[in-house]
Every structure is written in structure tokens, then in C-alpha cells.
């Protein structure tokens, strides 16, 4: 024996809309990927076509009995639901199947807990887990519900322990929220103190290739695996655009359908990196059958964060896995300017660079500056932070036609550069 823990086999289940023609395996494909990432072995799938979940048992009584039989036949150690369950639903299902019932929120929280590395990510995951746990405390103490106190005592040991645990959770939640607030304030100061470089944030569906693109463009060394949520921490690196100009590129945590609201709230400080970006690159797995749904999910999360109005370029990645370009038509209907690329092979990357340069040209100012010899130290900074369209040396200094942000232009003018005047140009050679 190698001493490794044996993975738990689990039956996956969920509700799908009436009339959905997909098989259970197709409907629960993403849940299977999540289960695999959390080190469960999917042992079977079961779905029920319903308009709404049963408020008491999620499935109808007959389907719940069927799920119980499947668990027994497969000797599964757990069942995993594709939705977030109420405490009452989870309790009912566990009582019926006789094994632990894990809902989608708890599964994602487990995955985030496995992948959290930085102190900030660990605090964010712990906060979300505690907020998830709070309304479920009574379910955890059902074994003590029948213990009652003496005459005049309303509750027994179970109820007292629940009260103790609630107070402990509230105290810990308050402590974490204070710590995260300090981290968020520090991040705000860090972002405000950055050099006045154009900032691009990579956002998008998990496993769409954000970290791979980050590594390709910046040599950032970010972990990039073909698994969901392989990295949680935000990283910002300088990226030298074709032509020499440098921008800042930020990789953020991936989005997911039915992402637990506790995680969206607790990861706000991390996701807020997107709020400070000048441009969003929204990455979608263009080869996925659910690509359109993924794009809608990203829009919903960005709207929750209040950053859905920021300028964006939609990037349809994994073009090397797309058999026919026609399959991208629904995505182009959602965003006609979406750029198809393959980060793996490099196909389409020049089009992405051109789209970014085109956006820069549309939002920045084009101006001709005279850089006097006394302000020559600004020359290198201009080449790094602005797009230099032309330059010409004269006796008075360097004449540069540049494209730059208003903030950078303002600072350059304050530090010695000035807008060129007609007299700054040398006289033209007479025609012969």
C-alpha cells in the first residue's frame, strides 16, 4: 500500500429544467469536474426534471427512494448535489441515503480550502465556510436533540452547545472580517500607489486559460493546471507590449456557475482588482458546449461586483480544440468583437494584441511633446508607459508624438515636458 487516502466514491444528483434533452452525465458534467477536483470519484449521475426543488427533500419522494437504492447498490460513501441545499433538505437527504450529503456550495468551499495558499485566501475561504456553517449548526447536533433538562429547563445539552457554537462562530467571523478589511485597505493603498501604468485584468470562467495566458505574456510562473480553481491568489505582473510599452496584467480567481454567494462576498477584496483595471480581458473556453452559459455567468458576477460597465475584450480561448469556427457563432452573436485565440499554439494572438492596441488608441490622448534636454530623464519613462508614435531630435530637445493616458500626460507636463508648438519644429529643407 502506498499509504494514500482512498478517494470516496460519490453519486451526483441534481434537478434539470423540464424538457431538457441532455443526459444526466451531460447535465452534471461540471459537477463531476468539481467532484474530481475535490478528490471524489463520481460513481454515477441522477437527475430529475422538475420546475422547482421540493422544499423538504429536494427530489420528489419517489426519486429520493431511487437515489437511496443507487447509493446502496454502488456502496457509495457520499452523495453530491448540483445545487445549494437548505439545512432541512440536506438533513432529509442524509437521513434517507445513510451517507453524507454534500451540496454544491460545500463542495466548492472544500476546493477553495484545498487551494488557498496566501493568508488572505485562507481567511476568505474560512469566512465563507463559517457563514455557510452558521445556519446548519442544528443539523450537526441532531444526536443531542432528545436530551432535555429538568423541570423548567427548556433546552438540553444539544441546544446549549448550539448556542455556544453560534457565539464562537460569530466571534471568529467578526475577527476575520476585521482582518480582511485591513487587507482590503492595504490593497487599496497598494493599487493607488502603483506607477501610472495602464492596467489589464484577466477575468473569466474557471479553467478557461487565464493563468496560461498570464504565463505566456509575462513569464509569471503562475500555476496552470487543467483543473478547476488551480489558483486563487491574485497576481500582477508587468507585460511588455509589442513596441516596447509596459502595462500591468492581473490574473484573478476564476468564476463559476452557481458560485456560492458567501464566496463572492468574502473574495470581494480579491475580485476588486477587476474594479481598478482600465481594461478587462474576459476569457472563455470557446471549445466548451457551455461557452455561452459561461459568458453569461461572467457577466452576472461582474455585475455583482459593479464592474460590468468597464471596457472589455472577450477572448475565446482554446481555438485549437474548436473543430469548426461556425460553432463560435452564438458567442459572436453575444459579442461581435470577441477575439478567438489559442494560448497553447499562439493562433489568434496577434489579433488580440491588435485589439488591445486599438482600445488604447481609442481611450488615450495623442499629443506631440517637446522634451527639453533638462527633462531628458523622462525619455525612458515615456517609452515604458506610453506608445511612442514618432520622435525627432532638435536643438531644443526631443520632439515626440505619443499616445498616453491623461494622468501620465499631466505628470509629464508637470515634470518638464511641454506641448510642442509650431516654432519647435526645425525649418523644412527648401525644395531644389
C-alpha positions in Angstrom: 0.0 0.0 0.0 1.2 3.5 -0.8 -0.4 4.9 2.3 -2.5 7.4 0.4 -6.1 8.1 1.4 -8.6 6.2 -0.7 -10.9 8.6 -2.6 -14.6 8.5 -1.7 -17.0 7.4 -4.4 -20.0 9.7 -4.7 -23.3 9.7 -6.6 -24.0 13.0 -8.2 -27.6 14.3 -8.5 -29.5 17.4 -9.5 -32.6 18.9 -10.9 -32.8 20.0 -14.6 -35.5 22.1 -16.3 -38.5 20.4 -17.8 -37.8 19.3 -21.4 -34.0 19.5 -21.2 -32.9 16.8 -23.7 -29.4 16.3 -22.2 -28.4 13.1 -20.4 -27.7 13.1 -16.7 -24.0 12.9 -17.3 -24.1 15.9 -19.6 -26.2 17.9 -17.2 -23.8 17.1 -14.3 -20.5 17.3 -16.3 -19.3 20.4 -14.4 -20.3 18.9 -11.1 -18.2 15.8 -12.0 -15.2 18.1 -12.7 -15.7 19.8 -9.3 -16.0 16.4 -7.5 -12.8 15.2 -9.2 -11.0 18.4 -8.1 -12.2 17.8 -4.6 -10.8 14.2 -4.8 -14.1 12.4 -5.0 -14.7 9.7 -7.6 -18.0 10.2 -9.4 -19.7 6.7 -9.3 -23.0 7.7 -11.0 -25.3 10.5 -12.0 -29.0 11.0 -11.4 -31.3 13.9 -12.4 -35.0 14.7 -12.1 -36.9 17.0 -14.4 -38.8 19.5 -12.2 -39.8 23.1 -12.3 -38.7 23.6 -8.6 -37.0 21.6 -6.0 -39.1 20.1 -3.2 -38.6 22.4 -0.2 -38.3 19.5 2.2 -36.4 16.8 0.3 -35.1 18.5 -3.0 -36.1 15.4 -5.0 -39.6 14.1 -5.0 -40.2 11.1 -2.6 -40.0 8.5 -5.4 -36.8 9.9 -6.8 -35.3 10.1 -3.4 -36.0 6.4 -2.8 -34.4 5.7 -6.1 -31.3 7.7 -5.1 -31.2 5.7 -1.8 -31.2 2.4 -3.8 -28.5 3.5 -6.1 -26.3 4.5 -3.1 -26.8 1.1 -1.6 -26.1 -0.8 -4.8 -23.0 1.2 -5.6 -21.7 1.2 -2.0 -21.1 4.9 -2.4 -19.7 6.9 0.5 -21.4 10.2 -0.3 -23.9 12.0 -2.5 -23.2 15.4 -4.1 -26.0 17.8 -5.1 -25.6 20.3 -8.0 -27.4 23.0 -6.1 -27.1 24.6 -2.7 -29.4 22.8 -0.3 -31.3 24.3 2.7 -30.3 22.8 6.0 -33.7 21.0 6.1 -33.2 19.5 2.6 -29.7 18.3 3.5 -30.9 16.7 6.7 -33.7 14.9 4.9 -31.5 13.5 2.2 -28.8 12.3 4.6 -31.4 10.5 6.7 -32.7 8.8 3.6 -29.5 7.7 1.9 -27.5 7.0 5.0 -24.3 8.7 3.8 -23.1 12.3 4.0 -24.8 14.7 1.6 -22.6 17.5 0.2 -24.2 20.3 -1.8 -22.6 22.4 -4.5 -21.6 25.3 -2.1 -19.9 23.0 0.4 -18.1 21.2 -2.5 -16.7 24.5 -3.9 -15.7 25.6 -0.4 -13.8 22.4 0.0 -11.9 23.0 -3.2 -11.2 26.6 -2.3 -9.9 25.4 1.1 -7.6 22.9 -0.7 -6.1 25.6 -3.0 -5.8 28.6 -0.6 -2.2 29.5 -0.2 -1.9 33.1 0.8 -3.0 34.3 4.3 -5.7 36.4 2.5 -7.1 33.5 0.5 -7.1 31.3 3.7 -9.1 33.9 5.6 -11.5 34.4 2.8 -12.2 30.7 2.5 -12.6 30.4 6.3 -15.0 33.3 6.4 -17.2 31.8 3.6 -17.1 28.4 5.3 -18.2 29.8 8.7 -21.0 31.8 7.1 -22.1 28.6 5.3 -22.0 26.6 8.5 -23.9 29.0 10.7 -27.5 28.1 9.7 -26.5 24.4 9.7 -25.5 24.1 13.3 -28.7 22.5 14.4 -28.3 19.8 11.8 -24.8 19.0 13.2 -26.3 18.5 16.7 -29.3 16.3 15.9 -27.8 13.5 18.1 -28.5 15.6 21.2 -31.9 17.0 20.3 -33.7 14.4 22.5 -31.7 15.3 25.6 -33.7 17.6 27.8 -33.0 19.4 31.0 -35.0 19.2 34.2 -38.3 20.9 35.1 -38.4 24.5 33.9 -35.3 24.0 31.6 -36.3 24.5 28.1 -33.3 23.1 26.3 -30.9 20.3 26.8 -27.2 19.8 26.1 -27.7 20.0 22.3 -29.4 23.4 22.4 -26.8 24.7 24.9 -24.0 23.5 22.7 -25.6 25.1 19.6 -25.7 28.5 21.5 -22.0 28.1 22.4 -21.0 27.2 18.9 -23.0 30.1 17.4 -21.3 32.6 19.7 -17.9 31.1 18.8 -18.7 31.4 15.1 -19.9 34.9 15.4 -16.8 35.9 17.3 -14.5 34.3 14.7 -16.5 35.8 11.8 -16.1 39.3 13.3 -12.4 38.8 13.7 -11.9 37.6 10.1 -14.0 40.4 8.7 -11.8 42.9 10.6 -8.6 41.3 9.3 -9.9 41.2 5.7 -10.9 44.8 6.0 -7.3 45.7 6.9 -6.1 43.7 3.9 -8.6 45.3 1.6 -7.5 48.8 2.8 -3.8 47.8 2.3 -4.7 46.6 -1.2 -6.5 49.9 -2.0 -3.3 51.8 -1.0 -1.2 49.4 -3.0 -3.2 49.9 -6.1 -3.3 53.7 -5.7 0.4 53.7 -5.2 1.2 51.8 -8.4 3.0 53.7 -11.1 0.7 55.2 -13.7 0.7 52.2 -16.0 -2.3 51.0 -18.0 -3.8 48.1 -16.1 -5.4 45.0 -17.7 -7.3 42.4 -15.6 -7.8 38.8 -16.7 -11.2 37.6 -15.6 -13.4 34.8 -16.8 -14.7 31.3 -16.2 -12.5 28.9 -14.3 -10.2 26.7 -16.4 -10.6 29.0 -19.4 -6.8 29.5 -19.6 -6.3 32.8 -17.7 -3.2 31.6 -15.8 -1.8 30.1 -19.1 -2.2 33.4 -20.8 -0.6 35.2 -17.9 2.4 32.9 -18.1 2.7 33.3 -21.9 2.7 37.0 -21.8 4.7 37.8 -18.6 6.6 34.6 -17.6 4.8 34.9 -14.3 5.2 31.3 -13.3 1.5 31.1 -12.2 0.3 27.5 -11.5 -1.7 26.5 -14.6 -3.4 23.1 -14.4 -6.3 21.6 -16.3 -8.4 21.6 -13.2 -10.9 24.0 -11.7 -9.6 26.7 -9.4 -6.0 25.7 -9.6 -5.0 29.1 -8.3 -6.9 31.5 -6.0 -4.5 34.3 -5.4 -4.3 37.5 -7.5 -1.0 38.2 -9.2 0.0 41.4 -11.0 3.0 41.4 -13.4 4.4 43.9 -15.9 3.7 43.0 -19.6 5.8 44.5 -22.4 3.5 45.1 -25.3 4.8 44.8 -28.9 6.5 48.1 -29.5 8.1 48.3 -26.0 5.4 49.8 -23.9 4.7 48.2 -20.5 1.3 47.6 -18.9 0.3 45.8 -15.8 -1.5 42.5 -16.2 -3.5 41.0 -13.3 -4.8 37.4 -13.0 -7.9 36.9 -10.8 -9.7 33.9 -9.4 -12.0 32.2 -11.9 -15.8 32.5 -11.9 -18.2 29.6 -11.9 -21.9 28.9 -12.4 -23.8 28.9 -9.1 -20.8 30.3 -7.2 -21.8 30.4 -3.5 -22.7 33.9 -2.5 -20.6 33.5 0.6 -17.5 33.2 -1.6 -18.4 36.1 -3.8 -18.8 38.3 -0.7 -15.6 37.0 1.1 -13.5 37.2 -2.0 -14.6 40.8 -2.8 -11.1 42.2 -1.9 -9.5 39.8 -4.4 -12.1 40.3 -7.1 -12.0 44.0 -6.6 -8.7 44.0 -8.6 -11.1 44.0 -11.6 -12.7 47.2 -10.3 -9.4 49.1 -10.6 -8.5 47.8 -14.1 -8.5 50.1 -17.2 -9.5 47.1 -19.4 -10.9 43.6 -18.8 -9.8 40.6 -20.8 -12.8 38.2 -20.4 -11.6 34.6 -21.1 -14.0 31.9 -22.1 -13.3 28.3 -23.2 -14.5 28.6 -26.7 -14.4 24.9 -27.2 -16.9 24.2 -24.4 -20.5 23.3 -25.2 -21.4 25.5 -22.3 -19.4 28.5 -23.5 -22.5 30.8 -23.9 -23.6 30.0 -20.4 -20.1 30.6 -19.1 -20.1 34.1 -20.7 -23.4 34.9 -19.1 -22.1 33.7 -15.7 -19.1 36.0 -16.0 -21.4 38.9 -16.9 -23.5 38.2 -13.8 -20.5 38.1 -11.4 -19.1 41.3 -12.9 -22.5 42.9 -12.4 -22.4 41.8 -8.8 -19.0 43.4 -8.3 -20.2 46.6 -10.0 -17.6 46.3 -12.8 -19.8 45.2 -15.7 -19.5 48.7 -17.3 -15.7 48.6 -17.6 -14.2 48.3 -21.1 -13.7 44.7 -22.1 -12.4 42.4 -24.8 -13.9 39.0 -24.9 -11.3 36.3 -25.6 -12.5 32.9 -26.9 -9.6 30.6 -25.9 -8.8 27.0 -26.8 -9.3 27.6 -30.5 -7.1 24.6 -31.2 -9.9 22.4 -29.8 -12.7 24.0 -31.9 -13.5 21.7 -34.8 -15.5 24.3 -36.8 -15.4 28.1 -36.5 -19.2 28.1 -37.1 -19.6 26.7 -33.6 -18.5 30.1 -32.3 -21.4 31.9 -34.0 -23.6 32.0 -30.8 -20.7 33.6 -28.9 -20.1 36.2 -31.7 -23.8 37.0 -31.5 -23.3 37.8 -27.8 -20.2 39.9 -28.5 -19.4 40.5 -32.2 -15.9 41.8 -31.3 -14.9 38.6 -29.4 -11.4 37.5 -30.4 -10.7 33.8 -30.9 -7.3 32.6 -29.8 -5.3 29.6 -28.8 -3.0 30.4 -25.9 -1.4 26.9 -26.4 -0.5 27.3 -30.1 -0.4 31.1 -30.4 -3.1 31.2 -33.1 -5.0 34.5 -33.0 -2.7 36.2 -30.5 -1.7 38.9 -33.0 -5.4 39.7 -33.3 -5.6 40.0 -29.5 -2.6 42.4 -29.4 -4.2 44.5 -32.2 -7.5 44.7 -30.3 -5.7 45.9 -27.1 -3.7 48.4 -29.1 -6.9 49.6 -30.8 -8.5 50.1 -27.4 -5.5 52.0 -26.1 -5.7 54.3 -29.1 -9.4 54.9 -28.5 -9.2 55.9 -24.9 -5.8 57.7 -24.7 -4.7 61.1 -25.9 -2.4 61.6 -28.9 -0.2 64.6 -28.4 3.2 66.0 -29.6 5.5 66.9 -26.8 8.8 68.7 -26.7 11.1 67.1 -24.1 13.8 69.7 -23.3 17.3 68.4 -22.6 16.8 69.4 -19.0 13.9 66.9 -18.8 15.7 64.1 -20.7 15.3 61.7 -17.7 11.6 61.4 -18.7 12.5 59.8 -22.0 12.8 56.3 -20.7 9.7 56.5 -18.7 7.7 57.8 -21.7 8.9 54.8 -23.8 7.9 52.4 -21.0 4.5 53.9 -20.1 3.2 55.4 -23.3 3.0 54.5 -27.0 5.7 56.4 -28.9 4.5 57.0 -32.5 7.4 59.2 -33.6 10.4 61.0 -32.2 12.8 63.6 -33.7 15.8 65.3 -32.1 16.2 69.1 -32.4 18.5 71.6 -30.8 15.7 72.4 -28.2 15.2 68.7 -27.3 13.3 65.7 -28.4 10.1 66.1 -30.3 7.9 63.0 -29.5 4.4 62.2 -30.8 3.0 59.9 -28.1 -0.3 58.2 -27.1 -0.7 58.2 -23.3 -3.3 58.4 -20.5 -4.4 61.8 -19.3 -2.9 61.1 -15.9 0.5 60.3 -17.4 0.4 63.4 -19.6 -0.4 65.6 -16.7 2.5 64.3 -14.7 4.9 64.6 -17.7 3.9 68.3 -18.2 4.4 68.9 -14.5 7.9 67.5 -14.6 9.3 69.5 -17.5 7.8 68.3 -20.8 5.6 70.7 -22.8 3.2 70.5 -25.7 5.1 71.2 -28.9 4.5 74.5 -30.7 5.0 75.2 -34.4 8.2 77.1 -33.7 9.7 74.0 -32.1 9.9 72.2 -35.5 13.1 72.8 -37.5 12.6 74.6 -40.8 11.9 72.3 -43.7 14.6 71.9 -46.3 13.9 74.2 -49.3 12.9 72.3 -52.4 15.6 72.1 -55.0 
